[in-house]
Amino acid sequence: MILRDIMTPISETLITGDTLGRAVILMKQFKINVVPVVTKQDELYGVFTRTSLSDMIISGGQSNDSIDPYVVRDVVTLNDTTPYREVESLVKQSHVGTGIVIDQHLKPIGLFTKTDMISALFEQTKSLSHMLEQILDSSHLGAIMTDEHSTIIYSNEQAKQFLNKEELDGLCSLEFFPEVENGMVKQVQMEGNHFIVRASNFDRELNEKGYILFMQDVSEVEEMASELKTVQGLKGLLDKAMEHAYDGIVMVNKKGNIQMVSPPLCELFSIDRNKAMRKHVNEVFPQLNLLSVFQSQHAEVSDFLEIKGIKYIVNRIPIVQDNEVIGAIGKVTYRQIDDVKKVFKKLELMENQVDYYKEQLKQKDSSRFRWEQIITRDENMKKLVRTATKAAKGLSTILIRGESGTGKELFAHSIHSSSGRQLKPLVTVNCAAIPEQLLESEFFGYEDGAFTGAAHKGKIGKFDLANGGTLFLDEIGDMSLSLQAKMLRVLQEKEFYRVGGTSRVNVDVRIVAATNQPLEDLVAEGKFREDLYYRLNVISLQIPPLRDRPNDIERLIEHFMESFNSIIGTSVTAVKNDALTYMKSYHWPGNVRELSNVMERAMTFAESGQIQKEDLPEYMLRSIEESRYAQKETRMDYEWEAIEKALAKSSGNKSKAAEILGISRSSLYEKLKKYS
Ligand SMILES: Nc1ncnc2c1ncn2[C@@H]1O[C@H](COP(=O)(O)OP(=O)(O)OP(=O)(O)O)[C@@H](O)[C@H]1O
């Protein structure tokens, strides 16, 4: 609101030089006590007031006389665009009852009297109170105002509803709220309503005192709070159920983001549960194909799927609300797929066994392994495999060396299957397993009648069998000296005589030999022929023991876990940290074979689906403890030796000895105390 909105407009003014008669006419016509007087340029010059009029008449002024001498020049002027707030204070301070409102050209366009001011104030108050009422009504707050005697002087509709009264004004507030004090906040139950009352007192100008009371209905809030509590309780219950779920469960929202996931599912897929939360299910568990139910809108069951050798099935269940899929649940059963699964497993196990024996049968006298089956993460091993792969292509004799269980046979088979002889037989002879007296006939066969007794028919030897292919001589260090001589001749001349035979037999055989014995020592001891040693040692492959390939331990654990889950039907998903630490610090004298046996045993015993320390064999745990203890002892021996030396060097001076050792004097004293 600006001044122009509340002033009394004027349509005519006096001009300097106007007469008393015209002034009287204007005052009478417009019923005003003050008439603005303007210059010829229409600018305000002064005012002709009722006092001016009486002064002129008393001085004998005539109707034709000029008003100029009686024009009051000291005029309060107000700009028409002045805001209401400023006008209010200007008027309050002004000594004159009427101000002249001028426009931007200084032309008077209206009068502003105290009456105008009062009616403007009245308008303003009316609009303020209307606004306040609207605010109170839309806030849903009940509002009551009392005077200092607690008599209600104002109440809104909401307050009347709360207190169930058609009218409250004039009633005593103590009837409803017996104790009211400033700052009070109280819960009140009344007429079936439950609300909170807040009271504050007011003390206005003119000594008006009293209280303002606000009432807020809390029944709705309470209802919401109790619903929230129930929901929270249910969520807690669901979380607990998830924690202890035996099956794998995952729940996603409409967008496919994971809201809940059970630990067994994370274990199965080796996923960190915290990292999986809120992520998109296709990112974390793409195998489950969970989002397919958003299209199909009905529950689905997958076929048997497999991970880490563990079979599982997925039940995909859509969560439907108002005919719309608002989420989905994936239930992954893998630990006890129920009786059907057990039967399935048994059947599958038997099928595996049949497959295995079929394979064995098929591969009898032929290679069973290939390079891909040599599992390793170790750089030296990888290099060795590369060298062996190259060597396999040639014709040279290969000697494979390494401790028992390191994979010598695996290498020999892989060499054969990647050589040009792969379609021909691979014949294995374990030199340590054949009785001494039979070794020769095993290798070279014998003619009919070579032995006394008519039952003896001729026999084909291993060299004959391996013709065109590879002869794998395992445990070559155990071959007798006499056989070594014959073997050397075959290797050099590529021909031999059968036992009891007289004709030469020509053969094309590639020799791959293996041993875990130190052949050089056997040569030195005269137990192995030096010439044969050199003949065999054309290409030598030294397989490092497992303890020198720490990275392979973990990799092979994963490998055996997967294959045994499939072969023996277990559902082991991981090796717990304590067991892993033990397995990594063990020295594995039996190498990969031992690791494979330990895994098979541990997986059979693992109850929680994860291998724990307790599932490892007792002998292994004991050996690790003993070696830890021995290491500690050796460390202590070294330490004591160093202390003794330092003390000798410093002639018993402990400060100097500590300095030599690079430790503080107090820690030297501590150590001396420990060793004493
Ligand atoms: N790197 C490897 N990856 C996968 N399996 C392996 C590996 N090395 C060895 N194995 C497995 O360990 C077991 C022992 O291997 P293999 O028989 O080849 O050892 P070896 O050195 O010939 O033993 P031995 O000297 O006692 O005859 C086998 O079951 C083999 O498949």
PDBQT file of the ligand as one rigid body, heavy atoms in Angstrom, charges set to zero:
ROOT
HETATM    1  N1  LIG A 701      50.083 -78.056 -11.052  1.00  0.00    +0.000 N 
HETATM    2  C1  LIG A 701      49.152 -78.972 -10.824  1.00  0.00    +0.000 A 
HETATM    3  N2  LIG A 701      47.870 -78.702 -11.120  1.00  0.00    +0.000 NA
HETATM    4  C2  LIG A 701      46.892 -79.589 -10.883  1.00  0.00    +0.000 A 
HETATM    5  N3  LIG A 701      47.097 -80.793 -10.346  1.00  0.00    +0.000 NA
HETATM    6  C3  LIG A 701      48.347 -81.107 -10.025  1.00  0.00    +0.000 A 
HETATM    7  C4  LIG A 701      49.437 -80.225 -10.244  1.00  0.00    +0.000 A 
HETATM    8  N4  LIG A 701      50.571 -80.833  -9.854  1.00  0.00    +0.000 NA
HETATM    9  C5  LIG A 701      50.210 -82.022  -9.395  1.00  0.00    +0.000 A 
HETATM   10  N5  LIG A 701      48.879 -82.219  -9.506  1.00  0.00    +0.000 N 
HETATM   11  C6  LIG A 701      48.129 -83.405  -9.085  1.00  0.00    +0.000 C 
HETATM   12  O1  LIG A 701      48.812 -83.931  -7.946  1.00  0.00    +0.000 OA
HETATM   13  C7  LIG A 701      48.829 -85.325  -8.004  1.00  0.00    +0.000 C 
HETATM   14  C8  LIG A 701      50.282 -85.787  -8.035  1.00  0.00    +0.000 C 
HETATM   15  O2  LIG A 701      50.833 -85.468  -9.294  1.00  0.00    +0.000 OA
HETATM   16  P1  LIG A 701      51.819 -86.470 -10.076  1.00  0.00    +0.000 P 
HETATM   17  O3  LIG A 701      51.390 -87.873  -9.881  1.00  0.00    +0.000 OA
HETATM   18  O4  LIG A 701      51.988 -85.959 -11.436  1.00  0.00    +0.000 OA
HETATM   19  O5  LIG A 701      53.107 -86.201  -9.207  1.00  0.00    +0.000 OA
HETATM   20  P2  LIG A 701      54.513 -86.921  -9.338  1.00  0.00    +0.000 P 
HETATM   21  O6  LIG A 701      55.518 -85.858  -9.209  1.00  0.00    +0.000 OA
HETATM   22  O7  LIG A 701      54.531 -87.766 -10.555  1.00  0.00    +0.000 OA
HETATM   23  O8  LIG A 701      54.505 -87.793  -8.027  1.00  0.00    +0.000 OA
HETATM   24  P3  LIG A 701      55.412 -89.118  -7.696  1.00  0.00    +0.000 P 
HETATM   25  O9  LIG A 701      56.846 -88.691  -7.778  1.00  0.00    +0.000 OA
HETATM   26  O10 LIG A 701      54.992 -89.413  -6.289  1.00  0.00    +0.000 OA
HETATM   27  O11 LIG A 701      54.997 -90.090  -8.704  1.00  0.00    +0.000 OA
HETATM   28  C9  LIG A 701      48.066 -85.720  -9.223  1.00  0.00    +0.000 C 
HETATM   29  O12 LIG A 701      46.734 -85.991  -8.867  1.00  0.00    +0.000 OA
HETATM   30  C10 LIG A 701      48.114 -84.513 -10.099  1.00  0.00    +0.000 C 
HETATM   31  O13 LIG A 701      47.014 -84.450 -10.954  1.00  0.00    +0.000 OA
ENDROOT
TORSDOF 0
